[in-house]
């Protein structure tokens, strides 16, 4: 029997972007979701492989540009 995912890929993307951009700390995210800190680290590593991060010239914010990969958890 397969295991049901607790978090959708869209939710993981949002959480990873918050973590990578420094909007929320790793411990803050993990405490809210009741997951281990290692889990968010793993998600962020996968997210960084999927997205190519570039600094937008005008507003100097991190802008993700998607590569041709998918979540494989």
Rosetta blueprint (number, residue, H / E / L):
1 X L
2 X L
3 X L
4 X L
5 X L
6 X L
7 X L
8 X L
9 X H
10 X H
11 X H
12 X H
13 X H
14 X H
15 X H
16 X H
17 X H
18 X H
19 X H
20 X H
21 X H
22 X L
23 X L
24 X L
25 X L
26 X H
27 X H
28 X H
29 X H
30 X H
31 X H
32 X H
33 X H
34 X L
35 X L
36 X L
37 X H
38 X H
39 X H
40 X H
41 X H
42 X H
43 X H
44 X H
45 X H
46 X H
47 X H
48 X H
49 X H
50 X H
51 X E
52 X E
53 X E
54 X E
55 X E
56 X L
57 X L
58 X L
59 X L
60 X L
61 X L
62 X E
63 X E
64 X E
65 X E
66 X E
67 X L
68 X L
69 X L
70 X L
71 X L
72 X L
73 X L
